[in-house]
Structure formats: structure tokens, C-alpha cells
Amino acid sequence: MIKAILLDSGYVLSRPSCGHWMVTQNFYDYVNKKAYKSFSKKQRHDAFLSGMAYLRRIDRMASKTEEVFHFTEFYRLVFKKLGMLLPERNFERLAEDMVYNPNKYLFYDDVYRYLPVFKESYKLGLVSDAWPSLHDVYEEAGLKKYFDAFTISTEVGYGKPRREIYEKTMVQMGVSPGDCLYVDDRISNCQGANQAGIKETYLLCRNPLVYWYRRLTCKDHTVINGLKQLEERIQ
């Protein structure tokens, strides 16, 4: 019998406000938009990848102060890759806005509807590859109160799909793998949950084309297109 639901955050519950996880609403206060847009999408994508390579080497961030430090270096690397000159202070301003802006992500409408519904019958746990500032995003949206466990990769020192991150969340919730189901938008992360003993895994695909493709090709996980379908499946 299912007693707990473990959920990913990005593209399961939330999405970036401006269409890019590392571009906030105030990005162009510190970056010349015309100059930035003069680079091709591929050039910009590759520049952000160079910054992400740095962030992926950082296993732990114990505070938002550390997060600002590492995101300052992240943006410095991004714009170095582009060959775009910014005042040195602007790298830190970009980082501060990224860390201290609780509205940098938006939540899907069904999140507000179904988290309270799920909470009536199940324990809820968040399992996210993210940074400490994610706490503030959920607090600002009034959603953190629904979670019995809130596990962020950089706070524990390891991320998905390592089985330890799911196991730690279940220990915090006081449940066993047989009590849980897991929801993510990545197959590899669903497989990680399987490795941790969670047999009931759901692949959530909000893009209609991806949803139908996964419905045809994914045999190891139940494919859903939103939280309404999840609620219907577990009734």
C-alpha cells in the first residue's frame, strides 16, 4: 500500500520563469540584451554548458552565501566563453539575483490543486538536484508546508540518480521503499529510484509530443502528463 509520494521539482512541479533555468527576470539589468542576443542560440547554449561543468564539480553548498560565490564564478565562465565583457560587479549581481529571487521559477497550475489533495492521504517528499535557494522558492509559493522531507542534492552532497538521495528522503519520512512511488521527468532518475527499491515509478512528460512518444517507447515506468493523471492512477 502506497503511503508516500516522492517528487522531482524541475519540469515536474516547476519551470523557469523566463524559459531558462539560469536567466532570471532581472538578467538584462546586468547584461546588454542586444549584445547577448547577437550570439547564436548554440553559442549561448555552449557558454552555459561551460558554466554548468563548473557547478557540477561542486558537491556541496551549505548556504546561500556559498551559492552566491559559486554562481558568481558560473556567470563569469559563461560570459568568458562568449567573449562578452561585463563589469566585474555584474557577475556577483547576477548571482545574487539568481540566489535571492524567490520568483525565478513558476509552478504549474496543477501543483496548487493536487499537492493539498495528495497531502490528505500521503506523506510527500521532494528530491531535487538543486541549490539551497530552492527552499525560498517553495516558501514564497506557499508550497513547502506540504512536504515531510525536502532533499536538495547540494545540501546532502550527492544527487540523482544515486540511490542514496532517495534512501535519505525515505528515512526522513519514516517510510520504506515498498511504501513509496516516485515521479520524475527523467528516465535515469526513475531508474535511480528503482535501484533504491521503489518499484512504482512515474515518468511525467508535460510536453504533449514527448508524452505520446514516451507512452509508446517507455515500458519500465508509468508515463503521465500531469498530476491529474497521477491522482487518477493512485485512487
C-alpha positions as CSV (number, residue, x, y, z in Angstrom):
1,M,0.0,0.0,0.0
2,I,1.4,3.4,-1.0
3,K,2.0,5.7,1.9
4,A,4.3,8.3,0.4
5,I,4.9,10.2,-2.9
6,L,8.4,11.4,-3.8
7,L,8.6,14.1,-6.4
8,D,11.2,15.8,-8.5
9,S,11.0,19.6,-8.8
10,G,12.1,20.9,-12.2
11,Y,9.6,20.2,-15.0
12,V,7.5,18.1,-12.6
13,L,6.4,20.8,-10.3
14,S,8.2,23.9,-11.5
15,R,9.6,25.6,-14.6
16,P,11.9,28.6,-15.1
17,S,10.0,32.0,-15.2
18,C,12.0,33.2,-18.2
19,G,12.3,29.9,-20.1
20,H,15.9,29.3,-18.9
21,W,16.9,28.0,-15.5
22,M,19.9,30.4,-15.3
23,V,18.2,33.5,-16.6
24,T,16.1,35.4,-14.1
25,Q,13.6,38.3,-14.7
26,N,16.4,40.8,-13.9
27,F,19.1,39.2,-16.1
28,Y,19.1,42.1,-18.6
29,D,19.5,44.7,-15.8
30,Y,23.1,43.5,-15.8
31,V,23.6,42.1,-19.3
32,N,23.3,44.1,-22.5
33,K,20.4,42.3,-24.2
34,K,21.3,43.3,-27.8
35,A,24.9,42.2,-27.4
36,Y,23.8,39.0,-25.7
37,K,21.3,38.2,-28.4
38,S,23.8,38.8,-31.1
39,F,25.3,35.4,-30.3
40,S,23.6,32.3,-31.8
41,K,21.4,30.0,-29.6
42,K,24.1,27.4,-29.9
43,Q,26.8,29.8,-28.8
44,R,24.8,30.8,-25.7
45,H,23.9,27.2,-25.0
46,D,27.6,26.1,-25.2
47,A,28.5,29.0,-22.9
48,F,26.0,27.9,-20.2
49,L,27.3,24.4,-20.6
50,S,30.8,25.6,-19.7
51,G,29.4,27.2,-16.6
52,M,27.4,24.1,-15.7
53,A,30.6,22.0,-15.9
54,Y,31.9,24.1,-13.1
55,L,28.8,23.8,-11.0
56,R,28.6,20.0,-11.4
57,R,32.0,19.8,-9.7
58,I,30.6,21.4,-6.6
59,D,29.1,18.6,-4.5
60,R,28.1,20.7,-1.5
61,M,26.7,24.2,-0.9
62,A,25.9,24.6,2.8
63,S,24.4,28.1,2.5
64,K,23.1,30.7,0.1
65,T,26.3,32.7,0.7
66,E,28.2,29.8,-0.8
67,E,25.7,29.6,-3.6
68,V,26.3,33.2,-4.5
69,F,30.0,32.6,-4.5
70,H,29.7,29.6,-6.9
71,F,27.1,31.3,-9.2
72,T,29.4,34.4,-9.5
73,E,32.0,32.1,-10.9
74,F,29.4,30.3,-13.0
75,Y,28.4,33.6,-14.8
76,R,32.0,34.7,-15.1
77,L,32.7,31.5,-17.1
78,V,29.6,31.8,-19.2
79,F,30.5,35.3,-20.4
80,K,34.1,34.4,-20.8
81,K,33.1,31.7,-23.1
82,L,31.0,34.2,-25.1
83,G,33.9,36.7,-25.1
84,M,31.4,39.2,-23.8
85,L,32.8,41.8,-21.4
86,L,30.8,42.7,-18.3
87,P,31.8,44.8,-15.3
88,E,33.2,42.5,-12.6
89,R,30.5,43.6,-10.1
90,N,27.8,42.4,-12.5
91,F,28.8,38.7,-12.2
92,E,28.0,39.0,-8.5
93,R,24.8,40.9,-9.1
94,L,23.6,38.1,-11.5
95,A,24.5,35.5,-8.9
96,E,22.7,37.4,-6.1
97,D,19.6,37.7,-8.2
98,M,19.7,34.1,-9.1
99,V,20.0,33.1,-5.4
100,Y,17.8,35.6,-3.7
101,N,15.0,35.9,-6.2
102,P,12.2,33.6,-5.0
103,N,10.2,34.1,-8.1
104,K,12.8,32.8,-10.5
105,Y,10.6,29.7,-11.0
106,L,6.9,29.2,-11.7
107,F,4.8,26.4,-10.6
108,Y,2.3,24.5,-12.9
109,D,-1.4,25.2,-12.1
110,D,-2.0,21.5,-11.2
111,V,0.6,21.8,-8.4
112,Y,-1.5,24.2,-6.4
113,R,-4.5,21.9,-6.9
114,Y,-3.1,18.5,-6.3
115,L,-0.4,18.9,-3.6
116,P,-3.1,19.6,-1.0
117,V,-5.1,16.6,-2.3
118,F,-2.1,14.3,-2.1
119,K,-1.2,15.6,1.3
120,E,-4.5,14.4,2.7
121,S,-3.6,10.8,2.1
122,Y,0.1,10.5,1.7
123,K,3.4,11.8,3.0
124,L,5.2,14.0,0.5
125,G,8.9,14.3,-0.2
126,L,10.8,16.5,-2.6
127,V,14.0,15.1,-4.2
128,S,15.8,17.7,-6.3
129,D,19.2,18.3,-8.0
130,A,19.3,21.9,-6.9
131,W,20.8,24.5,-4.6
132,P,19.8,25.8,-1.1
133,S,17.8,28.8,-2.5
134,L,15.2,26.3,-3.7
135,H,13.8,26.4,-0.1
136,D,12.9,30.1,-0.6
137,V,11.1,29.4,-3.9
138,Y,8.8,26.9,-2.3
139,E,8.3,29.1,0.8
140,E,7.4,32.1,-1.4
141,A,4.8,30.0,-3.3
142,G,3.3,28.6,-0.1
143,L,4.1,25.0,-1.1
144,K,6.9,23.9,1.2
145,K,4.4,23.3,4.0
146,Y,3.1,20.2,2.1
147,F,6.4,18.3,2.3
148,D,7.5,16.0,5.0
149,A,11.1,15.9,3.5
150,F,12.9,18.3,1.3
151,T,16.1,16.8,-0.1
152,I,18.4,19.0,-2.2
153,S,21.4,17.4,-3.8
154,T,24.0,20.1,-2.9
155,E,22.9,20.1,0.8
156,V,23.5,16.4,1.1
157,G,26.5,16.1,-1.1
158,Y,25.1,13.7,-3.8
159,G,22.4,13.8,-6.4
160,K,20.2,11.7,-8.6
161,P,20.3,9.0,-9.8
162,R,22.4,7.8,-6.9
163,R,20.2,5.6,-4.7
164,E,21.4,7.4,-1.5
165,I,19.4,10.5,-2.2
166,Y,16.1,8.6,-2.4
167,E,17.1,6.5,0.6
168,K,17.9,9.6,2.7
169,T,14.5,11.1,1.8
170,M,12.6,7.9,2.8
171,V,14.5,7.7,6.1
172,Q,13.5,11.3,6.8
173,M,9.9,10.5,6.0
174,G,9.9,7.3,8.0
175,V,8.8,5.1,5.1
176,S,10.2,2.0,3.3
177,P,10.7,1.7,-0.5
178,G,7.6,-0.5,-0.7
179,D,5.5,2.3,0.7
180,C,6.6,4.8,-1.9
181,L,6.0,5.9,-5.5
182,Y,8.3,8.3,-7.3
183,V,7.7,10.9,-10.0
184,D,10.3,12.5,-12.3
185,D,10.7,13.8,-15.8
186,R,13.9,11.8,-16.5
187,I,14.1,8.1,-17.1
188,S,17.5,7.9,-15.5
189,N,16.2,9.4,-12.2
190,C,13.3,6.9,-12.2
191,Q,15.8,4.1,-12.7
192,G,17.7,5.5,-9.7
193,A,14.5,5.3,-7.6
194,N,14.2,1.7,-8.8
195,Q,17.7,1.0,-7.6
196,A,16.7,2.4,-4.2
197,G,13.9,-0.2,-4.0
198,I,11.0,2.0,-5.2
199,K,9.1,-0.2,-7.7
200,E,6.3,2.2,-8.6
201,T,7.8,5.0,-10.7
202,Y,6.1,7.6,-12.9
203,L,7.7,9.4,-15.8
204,L,5.9,12.8,-16.1
205,C,6.1,14.4,-19.6
206,R,4.3,17.8,-19.8
207,N,5.2,18.3,-23.5
208,P,2.4,16.5,-25.5
209,L,4.8,15.2,-28.2
210,V,7.2,13.8,-25.6
211,Y,4.3,12.4,-23.7
212,W,3.0,10.4,-26.6
213,Y,6.5,9.3,-27.6
214,R,7.2,8.0,-24.1
215,R,3.8,6.3,-24.0
216,L,4.9,4.3,-27.0
217,T,8.5,3.6,-26.0
218,C,8.8,3.6,-22.2
219,K,7.9,0.2,-20.8
220,D,9.6,0.4,-17.4
221,H,7.8,3.4,-15.9
222,T,4.2,4.6,-16.0
223,V,4.0,7.7,-18.3
224,I,1.8,10.5,-17.2
225,N,1.3,14.1,-18.5
226,G,0.4,15.8,-15.2
227,L,-0.6,15.5,-11.6
228,K,-4.3,14.9,-12.5
229,Q,-3.2,11.6,-14.2
230,L,-1.2,10.7,-11.2
231,E,-4.2,11.3,-8.9
232,E,-6.4,9.1,-11.2
233,R,-3.8,6.3,-11.2
234,I,-3.4,6.1,-7.4
235,Q,-7.0,6.5,-6.3
